[in-house]
Amino acid sequence: MTEVKETAKKLPEELVEKTKDIFLAGLGLFATIEEEGSQLFNKFVEKGKEFSKKGEALEEKGKKLAEEKKEEVTKKVEEYFKAVEGKIRSTLENIGVISQSELKELEKKVDNLAARLESIEKKLEKSTKTAASKN
């Protein structure tokens, strides 16, 4: 029983001692944070700047890649449409349909022929009138 009494007496002393240690550890932590906190904060700021620069560089690479791919796709689409247009033109020619440029060329030729015919008709009328008046 004396042991229990001695242990009971030591318990508050140990408890007080542990509480003191915890308090001192807390003060030590606070002092360390105060001393090293601004250094740590500045270190975090620098790391943030580095990370930001990497992000900007990555963003630029992404934009450049997107632009290159856009140009590549645009070129492929243009090539595809030219190929389709060529196939359609070829098919229309095979079935006898003329192109718009060929139609315009024919219109010009018909207009030229009509103008020449009109000129010939006028000459014929003149010569017919001249021959009739001589007779």
SVG drawing of the C-alpha trace seen along z (x, -y; Angstrom):
<svg xmlns="http://www.w3.org/2000/svg" viewBox="-34 -50 49 52">
<polyline fill="none" stroke="black" stroke-width="0.4" points="0.0,0.0 2.9,-2.3 3.8,-1.7 0.4,-2.9 0.8,-6.0 4.2,-6.8 3.0,-6.3 0.0,-8.5 2.3,-11.2 4.7,-10.9 1.8,-11.0 0.9,-14.8 4.6,-15.6 5.1,-13.6 1.9,-15.2 3.1,-18.7 6.5,-17.8 4.9,-16.4 2.5,-19.4 5.6,-21.7 7.4,-19.8 4.3,-20.0 4.1,-23.8 7.8,-24.3 7.5,-22.2 4.6,-24.4 6.7,-27.5 9.7,-26.0 7.4,-25.2 6.0,-28.8 9.5,-30.3 10.7,-28.0 7.8,-29.0 8.3,-32.6 12.0,-32.4 11.8,-30.1 8.2,-31.0 9.2,-34.0 12.1,-32.0 9.7,-29.2 7.1,-31.6 9.7,-33.2 10.8,-29.7 7.1,-28.9 6.8,-32.2 9.9,-31.3 8.7,-27.8 5.3,-29.3 7.1,-31.6 9.0,-28.7 5.9,-26.7 4.0,-29.6 6.8,-30.0 6.6,-26.3 2.9,-26.7 3.2,-29.6 5.8,-27.8 3.5,-24.8 0.6,-27.0 2.7,-28.5 3.7,-25.0 0.0,-24.0 -1.0,-27.1 1.7,-26.5 0.8,-22.8 -2.8,-23.7 -2.0,-26.3 0.2,-23.7 -2.6,-21.1 -5.2,-23.6 -3.0,-24.5 -2.5,-20.8 -6.2,-20.0 -7.1,-23.0 -4.6,-21.9 -6.0,-18.3 -9.5,-19.6 -8.6,-21.8 -6.9,-18.9 -9.9,-16.7 -12.3,-19.2 -10.0,-19.7 -10.0,-15.9 -13.8,-15.7 -14.2,-18.6 -11.9,-16.9 -13.8,-13.7 -17.1,-15.5 -15.7,-17.4 -14.4,-14.2 -17.7,-12.4 -19.6,-15.2 -17.3,-15.3 -17.7,-11.5 -21.4,-11.8 -21.3,-14.8 -22.0,-17.7 -19.9,-20.7 -18.3,-22.9 -19.3,-26.6 -16.1,-27.8 -16.7,-25.7 -20.3,-27.0 -19.0,-30.6 -16.5,-29.8 -19.3,-28.4 -21.5,-31.5 -18.6,-33.7 -18.3,-31.6 -22.0,-31.7 -22.1,-35.5 -19.1,-35.8 -20.9,-33.6 -24.1,-35.5 -22.3,-38.8 -20.6,-37.4 -23.8,-36.0 -25.5,-39.4 -22.6,-41.1 -22.9,-38.5 -26.7,-39.0 -26.3,-42.8 -23.7,-42.4 -26.1,-39.9 -29.0,-42.3 -26.9,-45.2 -25.6,-43.1 -29.1,-41.8 -30.5,-45.4 -27.6,-46.6 -28.2,-43.7 -31.9,-44.3 -31.5,-48.0 -29.1,-47.3 -31.7,-45.0"/>
</svg>
